[in-house]
Amino acid sequence: MDITHEKKGDITILAITGRLDAASAPAADKAINALLEEENCSRMLMNLKDLEYLSSGGLRVILATAKQLKRRQGQLVLCALADYVKEIFEISGFDALIPIVDTVDAGMQQLQAS
């Protein structure tokens, strides 16, 4: 798993590559929490186009990030999910809690509107 980020205005774009599973979830959680504190981030776009696998541990990391941003009166938006990753969000019901869009541009527009 690899996590990269960039800042566009006051929106942090985070990209996760590889597998977000039980083995990598603790490292991902630590990296994302550090980023939230460093950047004082309240709006985040998570680009998951290169996410190969997502387990329940990975789902917990993403949900925890969304909750943390909500406490800051912010928002998390997910974009570019592969079909099987999107299906995991739909089956778990998390798609009702976290907005999912098709592209980075659509995610940026959604965050700028909120």
Beta strands, then each sheet from edge to edge (+ up, - down):
strand 1: 2-8
strand 2: 11-20
strand 3: 43-47
strand 4: 51-54
strand 5: 75-79
strand 6: 100-101
sheet 1: 1+ 2- 3- 5- 6-
sheet 2: 1+ 2- 4-
end
